Amino acid sequence: MAILAAGLREWNFNKVMRLTKAGCSDATIASAINDDLADRQITVAAPITDVDITSWKVMSKLAGKHSLIAEPTIRALCNIPEPDMSLI
């Protein structure tokens, strides 16, 4: 399933954007997703909300254009030392 993950994310994002362009609110989109998941008996930890949809759209658009966090920042937050560049 992991091999399909990126494609599924893009496909789902495009579906949400189609609904947005058709005039559906984020609350309507969230409700439709929750109903569809329930109809297919797919359980989720918590229902999808309009805030989830709005945040997803913002993050997906940004992540599609830029790296969201620099590798040195990740290493610093995870307490991983910087690579020793003197050996190169």
Z-matrix of the N, CA and C atoms (Angstrom, degrees):
N
C 1 1.448
C 2 1.525 1 111.51
N 3 1.327 2 117.79 1 -29.57
C 4 1.462 3 120.68 2 -177.92
C 5 1.521 4 111.72 3 -61.08
N 6 1.318 5 117.29 4 -33.05
C 7 1.455 6 120.25 5 -179.47
C 8 1.530 7 111.11 6 -65.48
N 9 1.308 8 117.70 7 -25.50
C 10 1.460 9 122.38 8 -179.80
C 11 1.525 10 113.37 9 -90.52
N 12 1.321 11 117.47 10 -11.11
C 13 1.463 12 121.68 11 -170.80
C 14 1.528 13 113.24 12 -56.67
N 15 1.318 14 118.02 13 -48.91
C 16 1.465 15 120.34 14 -178.08
C 17 1.528 16 111.21 15 -62.56
N 18 1.311 17 116.22 16 -43.57
C 19 1.459 18 120.20 17 178.20
C 20 1.519 19 112.67 18 -63.61
N 21 1.327 20 116.21 19 -41.64
C 22 1.469 21 120.08 20 178.46
C 23 1.521 22 111.50 21 -65.05
N 24 1.346 23 116.82 22 -40.13
C 25 1.467 24 119.80 23 177.79
C 26 1.523 25 110.75 24 -60.17
N 27 1.324 26 116.29 25 -46.12
C 28 1.467 27 120.87 26 -179.57
C 29 1.528 28 110.78 27 -64.89
N 30 1.324 29 116.57 28 -43.24
C 31 1.465 30 121.28 29 179.53
C 32 1.529 31 110.80 30 -61.93
N 33 1.332 32 116.33 31 -46.15
C 34 1.466 33 120.05 32 179.26
C 35 1.518 34 111.74 33 -65.32
N 36 1.339 35 117.05 34 -40.04
C 37 1.463 36 119.93 35 177.45
C 38 1.526 37 110.22 36 -61.16
N 39 1.329 38 117.19 37 -42.55
C 40 1.465 39 120.48 38 178.32
C 41 1.526 40 111.85 39 -63.07
N 42 1.328 41 117.20 40 -37.07
C 43 1.465 42 120.13 41 176.78
C 44 1.523 43 110.81 42 -63.69
N 45 1.331 44 116.49 43 -44.75
C 46 1.469 45 120.96 44 179.43
C 47 1.531 46 109.97 45 -62.89
N 48 1.319 47 117.02 46 -41.88
C 49 1.468 48 119.86 47 179.77
C 50 1.527 49 111.66 48 -67.72
N 51 1.334 50 117.92 49 -33.73
C 52 1.466 51 120.39 50 174.82
C 53 1.521 52 110.32 51 -61.77
N 54 1.336 53 116.06 52 -43.69
C 55 1.465 54 119.92 53 179.02
C 56 1.526 55 110.99 54 -65.83
N 57 1.336 56 116.40 55 -38.56
C 58 1.464 57 120.70 56 178.05
C 59 1.525 58 109.87 57 -62.66
N 60 1.327 59 116.95 58 -47.19
C 61 1.461 60 121.15 59 -179.89
C 62 1.520 61 112.18 60 -65.32
N 63 1.346 62 116.55 61 -25.92
C 64 1.465 63 120.94 62 177.44
C 65 1.525 64 111.79 63 -79.48
N 66 1.351 65 116.72 64 -3.56
C 67 1.458 66 120.30 65 176.36
C 68 1.518 67 115.26 66 101.25
N 69 1.329 68 117.70 67 5.00
C 70 1.466 69 120.15 68 179.04
C 71 1.533 70 109.72 69 -75.18
N 72 1.315 71 115.62 70 138.79
C 73 1.462 72 120.12 71 176.03
C 74 1.526 73 109.21 72 -77.02
N 75 1.327 74 115.79 73 163.11
C 76 1.463 75 119.57 74 177.14
C 77 1.523 76 110.90 75 -62.87
N 78 1.334 77 117.54 76 -32.51
C 79 1.470 78 120.91 77 177.08
C 80 1.531 79 110.70 78 -65.45
N 81 1.321 80 116.87 79 -40.84
C 82 1.464 81 121.18 80 178.79
C 83 1.525 82 110.26 81 -66.25
N 84 1.332 83 116.57 82 -42.04
C 85 1.460 84 120.76 83 178.75
C 86 1.521 85 110.39 84 -62.77
N 87 1.326 86 117.01 85 -44.77
C 88 1.469 87 121.24 86 179.20
C 89 1.524 88 110.25 87 -60.78
N 90 1.311 89 116.87 88 -44.62
C 91 1.465 90 120.98 89 179.86
C 92 1.526 91 111.06 90 -62.37
N 93 1.324 92 116.69 91 -42.89
C 94 1.465 93 120.70 92 179.24
C 95 1.524 94 111.06 93 -63.68
N 96 1.338 95 116.84 94 -41.44
C 97 1.465 96 120.26 95 178.17
C 98 1.523 97 109.89 96 -63.24
N 99 1.333 98 117.16 97 -46.68
C 100 1.473 99 120.29 98 179.82
C 101 1.522 100 111.29 99 -59.79
N 102 1.332 101 116.50 100 -44.01
C 103 1.468 102 120.32 101 179.02
C 104 1.526 103 111.28 102 -63.02
N 105 1.333 104 116.24 103 -43.37
C 106 1.464 105 120.09 104 -178.38
C 107 1.527 106 110.95 105 -66.37
N 108 1.328 107 117.15 106 -42.49
C 109 1.467 108 120.16 107 177.42
C 110 1.527 109 111.02 108 -61.50
N 111 1.327 110 116.31 109 -42.70
C 112 1.469 111 120.56 110 179.29
C 113 1.528 112 110.83 111 -64.07
N 114 1.327 113 116.40 112 -41.87
C 115 1.465 114 120.35 113 178.62
C 116 1.525 115 111.63 114 -60.38
N 117 1.335 116 115.85 115 -32.95
C 118 1.469 117 120.47 116 179.71
C 119 1.530 118 111.65 117 -93.87
N 120 1.321 119 116.46 118 9.27
C 121 1.470 120 123.94 119 178.21
C 122 1.528 121 111.96 120 55.25
N 123 1.348 122 115.77 121 41.55
C 124 1.456 123 122.25 122 174.95
C 125 1.520 124 106.70 123 -100.53
N 126 1.321 125 116.00 124 117.22
C 127 1.459 126 119.90 125 -177.38
C 128 1.526 127 110.54 126 -87.89
N 129 1.317 128 114.89 127 144.95
C 130 1.461 129 122.14 128 175.82
C 131 1.523 130 108.10 129 -127.62
N 132 1.326 131 116.12 130 154.60
C 133 1.465 132 120.59 131 -177.60
C 134 1.530 133 111.72 132 -63.10
N 135 1.323 134 116.06 133 -38.22
C 136 1.467 135 121.58 134 178.55
C 137 1.522 136 107.31 135 -148.15
N 138 1.320 137 116.96 136 149.36
C 139 1.467 138 118.87 137 179.03
C 140 1.532 139 111.18 138 -59.81
N 141 1.318 140 115.99 139 147.07
C 142 1.458 141 122.38 140 175.56
C 143 1.532 142 107.52 141 -71.01
N 144 1.334 143 116.30 142 137.62
C 145 1.460 144 120.92 143 179.53
C 146 1.527 145 110.59 144 -114.44
N 147 1.320 146 115.16 145 168.98
C 148 1.463 147 119.42 146 175.96
C 149 1.525 148 111.24 147 -62.38
N 150 1.324 149 117.46 148 -33.63
C 151 1.466 150 121.28 149 177.84
C 152 1.528 151 110.04 150 -65.20
N 153 1.335 152 117.25 151 -38.27
C 154 1.467 153 121.06 152 176.25
C 155 1.532 154 110.62 153 -60.31
N 156 1.317 155 116.54 154 -44.34
C 157 1.462 156 121.27 155 -178.89
C 158 1.526 157 110.34 156 -64.96
N 159 1.319 158 116.88 157 -46.16
C 160 1.466 159 120.94 158 179.39
C 161 1.523 160 110.78 159 -60.29
N 162 1.326 161 116.89 160 -46.89
C 163 1.464 162 121.47 161 -179.70
C 164 1.522 163 111.04 162 -63.10
N 165 1.317 164 117.28 163 -41.81
C 166 1.454 165 121.69 164 -179.88
C 167 1.527 166 110.86 165 -61.50
N 168 1.339 167 116.24 166 -43.53
C 169 1.460 168 119.70 167 179.52
C 170 1.525 169 110.56 168 -62.86
N 171 1.315 170 117.16 169 -44.14
C 172 1.468 171 121.31 170 -179.91
C 173 1.527 172 110.46 171 -61.94
N 174 1.333 173 116.68 172 -50.45
C 175 1.463 174 120.98 173 -177.16
C 176 1.532 175 111.62 174 -66.77
N 177 1.319 176 117.88 175 -40.25
C 178 1.461 177 120.77 176 -179.35
C 179 1.520 178 111.67 177 -64.57
N 180 1.327 179 116.61 178 -41.96
C 181 1.462 180 119.49 179 178.54
C 182 1.524 181 110.30 180 -64.14
N 183 1.319 182 117.11 181 -44.70
C 184 1.461 183 121.18 182 -179.75
C 185 1.530 184 111.41 183 -65.24
N 186 1.327 185 116.44 184 -44.95
C 187 1.470 186 121.11 185 -178.71
C 188 1.527 187 111.76 186 -67.38
N 189 1.306 188 117.29 187 -24.80
C 190 1.452 189 120.58 188 177.00
C 191 1.519 190 113.09 189 -74.99
N 192 1.322 191 116.07 190 -13.62
C 193 1.463 192 120.32 191 -177.57
C 194 1.526 193 113.55 192 -112.44
N 195 1.328 194 116.68 193 -25.59
C 196 1.465 195 120.65 194 -172.63
C 197 1.527 196 111.06 195 -144.02
N 198 1.328 197 115.09 196 156.24
C 199 1.457 198 119.85 197 166.37
C 200 1.529 199 105.80 198 -72.96
N 201 1.315 200 117.32 199 131.06
C 202 1.464 201 119.61 200 -173.14
C 203 1.518 202 114.35 201 -79.64
N 204 1.319 203 117.67 202 -25.69
C 205 1.453 204 119.69 203 -179.01
C 206 1.523 205 108.70 204 -149.35
N 207 1.306 206 115.85 205 136.66
C 208 1.463 207 120.91 206 -175.95
C 209 1.522 208 110.84 207 -75.66
N 210 1.321 209 115.38 208 147.99
C 211 1.470 210 121.12 209 -179.94
C 212 1.532 211 112.51 210 -57.46
N 213 1.340 212 120.11 211 -42.10
C 214 1.475 213 118.58 212 177.03
C 215 1.529 214 112.81 213 -60.11
N 216 1.310 215 117.10 214 -34.36
C 217 1.467 216 120.18 215 177.72
C 218 1.519 217 110.75 216 -67.15
N 219 1.316 218 116.68 217 -41.60
C 220 1.469 219 120.57 218 177.71
C 221 1.519 220 110.41 219 -61.62
N 222 1.338 221 116.10 220 -46.38
C 223 1.471 222 119.19 221 179.12
C 224 1.522 223 111.18 222 -60.51
N 225 1.323 224 116.76 223 -40.85
C 226 1.464 225 120.25 224 -179.98
C 227 1.529 226 110.79 225 -64.61
N 228 1.313 227 117.24 226 -43.83
C 229 1.467 228 120.65 227 -179.05
C 230 1.523 229 112.30 228 -68.71
N 231 1.333 230 116.37 229 -28.68
C 232 1.470 231 121.29 230 -179.67
C 233 1.530 232 112.43 231 -95.28
N 234 1.327 233 116.72 232 5.99
C 235 1.469 234 121.82 233 -179.16
C 236 1.522 235 112.40 234 56.97
N 237 1.333 236 115.92 235 41.92
C 238 1.456 237 121.96 236 176.52
C 239 1.528 238 106.59 237 -105.36
N 240 1.326 239 118.12 238 125.10
C 241 1.459 240 119.16 239 -177.27
C 242 1.525 241 112.20 240 -65.24
N 243 1.322 242 114.68 241 152.49
C 244 1.463 243 120.97 242 175.33
C 245 1.520 244 108.53 243 -63.64
N 246 1.317 245 118.63 244 145.02
C 247 1.468 246 119.85 245 177.43
C 248 1.533 247 110.79 246 -63.20
N 249 1.306 248 115.89 247 147.23
C 250 1.461 249 121.35 248 178.95
C 251 1.521 250 108.40 249 -80.20
N 252 1.318 251 116.61 250 101.84
C 253 1.472 252 122.21 251 -176.80
C 254 1.530 253 111.62 252 -77.98
N 255 1.334 254 117.53 253 -8.84
C 256 1.469 255 119.13 254 -178.84
C 257 1.528 256 111.38 255 -71.49
N 258 1.315 257 117.23 256 -16.07
C 259 1.449 258 120.96 257 -179.17
C 260 1.522 259 112.41 258 -84.55
N 261 1.302 260 116.00 259 -8.61
C 262 1.482 261 120.23 260 -176.52
C 263 1.511 262 110.22 261 -91.88
